Amino acid sequence: MSKQAAEHHHKAAEHHEHAARHHRAAAAHHEEGNHETAAHHAHTAQGHLHHATHHATEAAKHHVEHHGEKAKAAGA
């Protein structure tokens, strides 16, 4: 795995973890009747999921590039 792919995997994992914390906070606030705060946490979680998806996509691109280069080198 390329260094860039690994970095993107780590970033994706971090954003998923942040999203999970915000979802748990949203659930807790919702149960307490703090719906505005719950909505804020839910919205923030969605932002983290968006960033996680971006980093996962970038990691996949680096995998393809890395393995494509290995395949070219093996065939040459």
N, C-alpha and C positions, 0 to 999 in steps of 0.2 A: 504494500500500500504506500502511496506517495505521502510525503510529509504534509502536503496541502490537503489531501483527502482526510488524513488523520485529524488535522486541525479543525476542519469543517465538521467532522463527526463529533469532536469534543464540544464545539460550539452548539451544534444541534442538541446534544444531550443536555447542556447547560440550560438552553432555552426551554426544553421540555420540562426540566426540573422546576424552573421558575414558573412555568405555566401551571404545573401541578400544584405548587404552593398557592398560587392565586386562585385556582379553582377550589382548593380546600378552604381558603379564606372566604371566598364568595359563598360557599355552602354554609359556613358557620355564621356569617352575617345574615344570610337569608333566613336561617333558622331562628335568629334573634330578632327578626323583623326589621333589620337595617337594610332595606332593599336598595337604597341608593348606593351605599357602600358595597353591597354585594354586586351590583351592576358594574361599578367601577372595577372591582377585582376581576369580574368575568371579562370585561373589555380588555383589561391589561393582559389577562391570560391569552386571549385571542391574538394579541400583538406578539407575544412570545411564541405562540404556535406558528405564526407567519414567519418569524425569523428562523425558527427551527426548520421549517420546510425549506426555506431558502438555503440554509447551510447543508441540509441533506441533499438537495439538488446539486449544489456545488461539489460536494463530496463525490457524488455519483459521476459527475463530469470528469473529475480528476481521476477516478478509477478507470473510466473509459480511455482517457488520454494515456494514462500510465500503461494499461494493458495493451493498447494499440501500439505504443512504442515498443513494448516487449515483443509483440507479435511481428512487427516489421523487422526488428533486430534478429529474431529467430529465423525469419524467412530469407534474410539477406545473405 
